[in-house]
Amino acid sequence: MKIGDTAPDFTAPTETGAALTLSSLRGQPVVLYFYPKDNTPGCTQEAKDFTTLADQFAATGAIVLGVSKDSIAKHANFTAKHDLGVTLISDADSQICEDYGVWVQKTMYGKVFWGIQRTTLLIDGAGKIARIWPKVKVAGHADTVLEAVQELTADD
């Protein structure tokens, strides 16, 4: 994936069980953030940070979508537990993660395994990738993404 590419379309279930199709959101910016796992420290903080800024993202017309392999039930629990204000997508079969190139080999404590590389993409209203943040560090990230969305929508 690179800036200017058309974002791969997908239809997947959200934390409510409703199906969401990315291309149905054309005309508005989409923040698509990939994270490893619900209810882990970094992932929880990232979701809470995006939730804190949800009204500001909404003011730009942007929608924020979090994607992980967690089930719909786990997403629903995560959303309720932390009163999240972002939509969570369940990518149980890793297809979305693979399409976006974030399903990668990782190493921890000498063990090699497959997992989600924390990555955020900003997709413009035409469905093109406007920005990519690979290997995201959570602290301050949601603020950085909001600034990019505000710049993008100011140009419209």
Secondary structure, 3 states (H helix, E strand, C coil): CCCCCECCCCEEEECCCCEEEHHHHCCCCEEEEECCCCCCHHHHHHHHHHHHCHHHHHHCCCEEEEEECCCHHHHHHHHHHHCCCCEEEECCCCHHHHHCCCEEEEEECCEEEEEECCEEEEECCCCEEEEEECCCCCCCHHHHHHHHHHHHHHCC
